[in-house]
Amino acid sequence: MEKKTFTITSSEGLHARPCSMLVSAVTPFKSDVTITYKERTANLKSIMGVMGMGIESGAQVEIAADGADESEAIAKVEDIMKSESIGE
Amino acid sequence: MKQTITGIGVSDGIAIAKAYRLETPDLTVEKRTVEQPELEIVRFESAKAEAAVELEAIRAKAAENFGEDKAAIFSAHLLVLNDPELESSVKGSIEQGVNAEFALQQAADTFTAMFEAMDNEYMRERAADVRDVTKRLLAKLLGVHVSDPSTINEEVIIIADDLTPSATAQLNKQFVKGFVTDIGGRTSHSAILGRMLEIPAVVGTKTAMASIEQGTPLIVDGTDGTVVLEPTDEETQAYETKKTSFESDKELLKRFVSEATVTRDGHHVEVGANIASTDDLPLADKNGAEGVGLFRTEFLYMGKSDFPTEEEQYDAYKTVLTSMGERPTVVRTLDIGGDKELSYFSTPEEMNPFLGERAIRLCFEHPEMFRTQLRALLRASVHGNLKIMFPMIATLEEFRRAKGMLLEEQEKLQAEGIKVSDTYEVGMMLEIPAAAVIADLFAKEVDFFSIGTNDLIQYTMAADRMNETVSYLYQPNHPSILRLIHNVIQAAHKEGKWVGMCGEVAGDPLSIPVLLGMGLDEFSMSPSSILKARAQFADLSKAEWEGYIPEILQMETSEKIIEFVKTHS
């Protein structure tokens, strides 16, 4: 399993737009990808699960991937976070 | 039986075509116990696959008709449809032995409730997406036919309860000539869409679905909100003429879009737009608005389950200010009470709500609500040319109190290190006769006045504007009203302040010449009236109308004044 922590910088937090970008980005991967925030964990492939967490700007989240392509999945998340100014 | 239906005209123009009803299918779900859950899962999977194909097609059509931006909503719908949490929740219930429809309904209810409970508008809108997607899936599972507007291949006028985003995305602009809905108001999704597509639209008719059958010949007048069923030949003829002149006028007016508003004798006035949401901005721009003369912020508060947060408000104000840039933007602080209510906030039951605790009075009663809005406005002030306006001011003390609260919030923000523009202006809406009479005293303290004619007339004539039997007293050109307006403009100019008007009268061709003569500086109106007004100004002479004012102010009746305006312009 690979993990990485990010700080959400997008001004509106992890809401609809950034959320759908992350979900769309990780959905094609075989690995299970999760997001943990304040001790709650949701499936990062679920837009409803992630948005339901109400992650605000400035929040620290941990993304974990577990499976055959876990490194690629984390790399992709990092890439989207940076290129779309969602988090760092 | 021949009849006429009226509603709210929200997008100008005339449409003449047959009715096409968008039926809302019956999607009632019953709970059944199933013996073979695996079969239910197969049913669910195949409904999902069909819905996905459909959504892809709608997405493509929406991109073609409205651009990628509007199509993004269907990408979101696809994400909801394919959501693993939704799927596992549905499958989980099915495995407990219930039918797929019931399992889906249950899962959807859970997610919808979750989104609706959030204190953020964006998230609450996701509840609507979940519902829209669920309906599509349910229709597939139930084998219910849903009308498919994408198959329309002749000219029609759409009749519906309301237009959902997915229904509107499937509308073929080539054939849809107008629409009529039972619910909705000026800012409903369908109203905005009508204006965006520039097709006539009437909303909030309440009775259209009940009284218009499929294929009924119709005339829709989106300007005055009339829908004529089974028109006679004479009626059709008359509306055809009106339609032709509307369209040719519109074409002619296009040349005024990028011009300033200048009279025949070279006097410049500012013509701005009244807007109710950020969605109205493209329309204001398209019609060449020189500013926003009235941003009605109450729509940020309506149709929700809780107050908008400071952040949500800041975002909306920032969007408007950024989009207007250097052009002045007058934002009216919260004006609820009277006929405008919020579902999550109980306004007091009053004998005379229009004379009761509304607008600024309500804000004083609920300072936290008011201060949140002031903070959001002040923070947004750095993004454009902001003018803050307080509604329903009757006394100097009220204005001072409101301004005092504003300055307190400004100090707090600055202490927190948050930047506030040092050039924003603070003014008031002039709509209470008491304030108009002492405009000279107010003029020393405000940066500007904006005259709200609807209420000014109602209060001056002591006639409820919702009451049909006294509607004859709604006289914008009554000598008393004109004298009050004149007094306000004189008083303001004496102190070097500017005066705008954001009520209906500002866009009325019969009032424009008189207001110009009196020296009104800014005229704010619905965006669709701007070009017509600009064309009228180009024909008027300020000096000439200035000369007529003393005579007009001595006239005895509204009729005489209107007659004078008609013969002299």
HADDOCK unambig.tbl for C-alpha pairs under 7 A between the chains (distance, minus, plus):
assign (segid A and resid 20 and name CA) (segid B and resid 76 and name CA) 6.97 0.50 0.50
assign (segid A and resid 45 and name CA) (segid B and resid 84 and name CA) 6.85 0.50 0.50
assign (segid A and resid 46 and name CA) (segid B and resid 83 and name CA) 5.08 0.50 0.50
assign (segid A and resid 46 and name CA) (segid B and resid 84 and name CA) 5.60 0.50 0.50
assign (segid A and resid 46 and name CA) (segid B and resid 85 and name CA) 5.91 0.50 0.50
assign (segid A and resid 47 and name CA) (segid B and resid 79 and name CA) 6.71 0.50 0.50
assign (segid A and resid 47 and name CA) (segid B and resid 80 and name CA) 6.73 0.50 0.50
assign (segid A and resid 47 and name CA) (segid B and resid 83 and name CA) 6.54 0.50 0.50
assign (segid A and resid 49 and name CA) (segid B and resid 85 and name CA) 6.60 0.50 0.50
assign (segid A and resid 52 and name CA) (segid B and resid 114 and name CA) 6.93 0.50 0.50
assign (segid A and resid 52 and name CA) (segid B and resid 115 and name CA) 6.84 0.50 0.50
